[in-house]
Amino acid sequence: MFTTRDGALGAAALVAGAVGAYFFWPAGVAVGVTMKAPGAAGFLISKAAFLANPQLYFQILRTAGAAAAAAAFAL
């Protein structure tokens, strides 16, 4: 069962991922390289953002779900 602390960590990870994706967005668009999101069938994410911080991607995937992780690392 999730506790308030787990929810806070998930929210913090989501915000951190969104901020990271914001800063990596120009690099992903300029190169145009995407990849299939691991563990999130059907989603494409920025390869540069994923390679910069794969641990954050998987943390968001576990805590907030596939859609949130893919959105945080989207182009």
Secondary structure, 3 states (H helix, E strand, C coil): CCCHHHHHHHHHHHHHHHHHHHHHHHHHHHHCCEEECCCCCCCEEEHHHHHHCHHHHHHHHHHHCHHHHHHHCCC
